[in-house]
């Protein structure tokens, strides 16, 4: 495989005519110019994939490209990795809380999907940012969970990815810390009522932020956030979040009738196809 890639690259360099053109750098703002921007939940194309895996992120990006949502956790040594659950039982060949596993122990685990055990391992957050930094049109949504905003966003700044990420926060203290951690990253806050928009507008000042509006909210809440100049995020996810509760067709209809800038789904390709269909 390495030899074949080397030969292909060599021919491209000699002729200047073959091979794909390099991706053009795109910021989150660029990609939201024609909403909705589709975000692949847990980084996969559909729930049969391998969630929070670097290989899956690469495959999903090639299929879209889509924004990709990833979940952050810390192992016993404090290293940030990609993992949704507090323990590794459901998605890997291991057992127990991630916070009780050393870096060496984590690296020995294999990720699982609906087909069984894969050859992939739990990826380090730093490796994912390295990949995103070398992929100019890669966009990430960070569900930081129990990782402090400053810990999650410092490496984002170092990789010069601040304009290509959105960081999810779900309470005021976490949001304040995220605003302070990176002046350029788009911070998403949970909005449950119109008054929340005013509260976070005061906290953010002149800075633009995102409002994560629950999918079943009154349409007026979506419109109020949009009219306030806020980036509107919502999702199609079901109670377990592993599958969608809303069909791609209904999701596309909501995107046509509501001001939604970023729409999170477990089936990004199906949603993309539904959005392309004419009414």
C-alpha distance (Angstrom), angle and dihedral (degrees) to the residues before:
residue distance angle dihedral
X1 . . .
X2 3.80 . .
X3 3.79 91.1 .
X4 3.82 92.3 50.4
X5 3.81 91.9 50.1
X6 3.80 90.9 48.0
X7 3.81 91.7 52.1
X8 3.80 92.1 47.2
X9 3.77 92.2 51.1
X10 3.79 90.3 46.9
X11 3.80 93.2 53.8
X12 3.78 90.9 47.9
X13 3.78 91.1 52.8
X14 3.81 92.0 48.8
X15 3.77 99.0 46.4
X16 3.79 101.9 27.9
X17 3.79 86.2 -152.4
X18 3.79 107.2 86.1
X19 3.78 133.7 66.7
X20 3.81 130.5 43.5
X21 3.76 121.6 -59.4
X22 3.82 114.4 -106.0
X23 3.80 115.2 -94.9
X24 3.77 115.9 -98.8
X25 3.79 115.3 -123.1
X26 3.80 110.1 -103.7
X27 3.78 128.4 -173.5
X28 3.77 124.6 -147.8
X29 3.80 88.7 -105.8
X30 3.81 90.7 55.1
X31 3.80 92.6 53.3
X32 3.81 94.0 46.8
X33 3.80 90.9 58.7
X34 3.81 89.5 96.4
X35 3.81 106.1 34.4
X36 2.87 144.6 -119.3
X37 3.77 101.2 55.8
X38 3.81 105.2 -161.1
X39 3.80 115.7 -131.8
X40 3.81 119.6 -159.9
X41 3.80 107.6 -136.0
X42 3.81 112.9 -129.6
X43 3.79 86.8 0.6
X44 3.78 95.9 -81.1
X45 3.81 134.8 123.7
X46 3.81 91.0 -137.3
X47 3.83 136.4 -13.6
X48 3.81 92.2 -88.6
X49 3.80 88.1 71.0
X50 3.78 129.6 86.4
X51 3.77 110.2 -89.3
X52 3.79 121.0 -135.5
X53 3.79 94.1 3.8
X54 3.78 125.5 139.1
X55 3.79 91.9 -136.6
X56 3.79 90.9 52.2
X57 3.81 91.2 49.4
X58 3.78 88.9 54.7
X59 3.82 92.1 48.9
X60 3.80 92.9 46.2
X61 3.77 91.6 48.9
X62 3.79 90.9 51.8
X63 3.81 90.8 49.3
X64 3.81 93.8 51.7
X65 2.80 120.9 -11.9
X66 3.79 90.6 -120.0
X67 3.76 132.2 166.4
X68 3.81 106.6 -101.2
X69 3.79 126.5 -141.7
X70 3.80 115.8 -146.6
X71 3.81 133.2 -178.1
X72 3.79 122.7 -132.8
X73 3.80 128.7 -149.2
X74 3.81 136.7 159.1
X75 3.78 128.5 -124.2
X76 3.81 125.4 -143.2
X77 3.79 92.0 -81.7
X78 3.81 92.4 52.8
X79 3.80 94.5 -107.9
X80 3.81 112.9 146.5
X81 3.80 114.8 -124.7
X82 3.79 137.1 168.1
X83 3.81 112.2 -94.6
X84 3.78 132.8 131.3
X85 3.81 102.4 -159.7
X86 3.79 127.7 58.5
X87 3.80 88.9 -121.7
X88 3.80 130.9 43.2
X89 3.81 98.6 -131.5
X90 3.81 100.8 100.3
X91 3.79 100.6 44.7
X92 3.82 104.5 29.1
X93 3.79 143.2 41.1
X94 3.81 90.1 -105.3
X95 3.78 137.5 82.8
X96 3.77 136.8 -134.7
X97 3.80 139.6 32.7
X98 3.80 115.9 -35.2
X99 3.81 89.2 -132.3
X100 3.81 89.6 64.9
X101 3.80 95.5 52.0
X102 3.79 123.2 88.5
X103 3.77 122.6 -134.1
X104 3.81 89.6 -103.6
X105 3.81 91.9 51.7
X106 3.80 92.5 48.0
X107 3.78 92.3 50.4
X108 3.81 90.8 57.1
X109 3.80 93.2 58.8
X110 3.79 124.0 96.5
X111 3.78 124.1 -144.9
X112 3.81 120.1 -118.9
X113 3.78 133.2 -150.5
X114 3.79 135.1 176.1
X115 3.82 90.6 -72.0
X116 3.80 93.9 54.1
X117 3.78 135.4 -104.6
X118 3.80 118.3 0.3
X119 3.79 132.3 -158.3
X120 3.81 90.3 -115.8
X121 3.78 127.4 103.4
X122 3.79 133.5 -149.6
X123 3.80 102.4 -78.5
X124 3.77 123.6 -128.6
X125 3.79 112.8 -121.0
X126 3.80 88.8 -127.3
X127 3.82 90.6 58.8
X128 3.80 91.2 51.3
X129 3.81 91.0 50.9
X130 3.81 89.8 48.1
X131 3.81 88.4 54.7
X132 3.80 93.6 45.6
X133 3.79 90.7 47.8
X134 3.79 90.4 55.9
X135 3.82 92.3 45.0
X136 3.82 106.0 69.8
X137 3.80 97.1 -161.5
X138 3.82 98.0 43.4
X139 3.82 113.6 121.3
X140 3.80 124.3 -169.9
X141 3.79 134.5 -159.7
X142 3.80 109.2 -157.4
X143 3.80 119.9 -149.8
X144 3.78 95.4 -170.0
X145 3.83 96.3 -177.5
X146 3.84 107.0 173.8
X147 3.81 94.9 -3.7
X148 3.79 112.1 106.1
X149 3.82 112.5 -113.1
X150 3.80 92.0 -122.1
X151 3.81 90.9 54.3
X152 3.79 91.9 50.0
X153 3.80 97.0 43.4
X154 3.81 102.4 40.9
X155 3.85 92.0 73.4
X156 3.82 89.1 43.6
X157 3.81 88.8 59.6
X158 3.80 91.7 45.4
X159 3.81 89.8 53.7
X160 3.83 90.2 46.7
X161 3.79 91.1 -122.0
X162 3.80 99.5 127.1
X163 3.80 92.7 112.8
X164 3.82 91.5 50.1
X165 3.80 101.9 53.7
X166 3.77 139.1 70.6
X167 3.80 117.0 -159.9
X168 3.81 118.6 -151.0
X169 3.81 119.4 -136.9
X170 3.79 126.1 177.0
X171 3.80 106.0 -169.8
X172 3.79 136.5 37.2
X173 3.82 98.6 -106.0
X174 3.79 92.1 51.8
X175 3.80 90.7 46.9
X176 3.81 92.6 51.5
X177 3.81 90.1 50.8
X178 3.80 91.3 49.7
X179 3.81 92.6 49.7
X180 3.81 89.0 51.9
X181 3.80 95.0 44.5
X182 3.81 97.0 60.8
X183 3.81 124.7 11.8
X184 3.82 91.9 -161.4
X185 3.80 106.1 42.1
X186 3.80 117.2 98.2
X187 3.79 108.0 -113.0
X188 3.81 118.2 -154.9
X189 3.80 119.3 -151.9
X190 3.79 128.7 -169.3
X191 3.80 112.3 -107.0
X192 3.80 118.4 -164.7
X193 3.81 100.7 158.6
X194 3.82 137.8 14.0
X195 3.79 91.9 -100.9
X196 3.82 89.0 63.8
X197 3.79 89.8 63.6
X198 3.81 91.3 57.2
X199 3.81 91.6 46.0
X200 3.78 94.2 54.1
X201 3.79 92.5 39.9
X202 3.79 87.5 60.3
X203 3.82 91.6 47.7
X204 3.81 93.9 46.6
X205 3.79 95.5 44.7
X206 3.79 111.5 -170.3
X207 3.78 91.4 -13.7
X208 3.79 119.1 109.2
X209 3.78 116.6 -122.7
X210 3.80 138.6 174.4
X211 3.78 129.6 -110.0
X212 3.78 117.6 -145.3
X213 3.80 101.6 -150.5
X214 3.83 115.7 -167.4
X215 3.81 110.5 -114.8
X216 3.81 96.1 -117.4
X217 3.80 95.1 50.0
X218 3.78 122.2 126.8
X219 3.83 109.4 -84.1
X220 3.80 86.7 -123.9
X221 3.81 89.5 68.2
X222 3.80 91.5 56.3
X223 3.79 90.0 49.3
X224 3.81 93.3 46.6
X225 3.81 91.2 53.3
X226 3.79 91.6 47.3
X227 3.80 93.1 48.3
X228 3.80 88.9 51.3
X229 3.79 88.8 60.0
X230 3.79 93.2 -109.3
X231 3.82 124.3 144.9
X232 3.81 105.3 -113.3
X233 3.82 119.0 -139.8
X234 3.79 127.3 179.7
X235 3.80 138.5 150.5
X236 3.79 145.7 -139.2
X237 3.81 95.0 -139.5
X238 3.78 126.2 139.5
X239 3.84 127.8 -134.7
X240 3.81 93.6 -80.7
X241 3.84 90.8 41.8
X242 3.81 89.4 -140.1
X243 3.80 92.8 96.8
X244 3.79 131.3 28.1
X245 3.79 121.8 -103.2
X246 3.80 90.2 -160.5
X247 3.80 122.3 63.1
X248 3.81 119.8 -122.5
X249 3.81 89.5 -112.8
X250 3.81 93.2 53.0
X251 3.79 89.6 43.4
X252 3.79 90.0 54.2
X253 3.80 89.9 48.4
X254 3.80 90.9 52.7
X255 3.78 90.0 49.8
X256 3.80 89.5 53.8
X257 3.80 95.0 49.1
X258 3.81 102.4 35.0
X259 3.82 130.1 54.1
X260 3.82 98.1 -108.7
X261 3.80 119.3 161.0
X262 3.82 99.8 177.4
X263 3.81 123.5 25.0
X264 3.82 119.9 -167.9
X265 3.80 119.3 -151.1
X266 3.79 142.0 159.5
X267 3.82 90.7 -135.2
X268 3.82 107.0 47.4
X269 3.81 96.0 163.8
X270 3.81 92.2 53.7
X271 3.80 91.5 47.0
X272 3.79 90.2 48.5
X273 3.81 90.4 52.7
X274 3.80 91.9 47.7
X275 3.79 91.5 51.2
X276 3.79 90.6 53.3
X277 3.79 93.3 54.9
X278 3.79 117.1 98.5
X279 3.77 117.9 -122.4
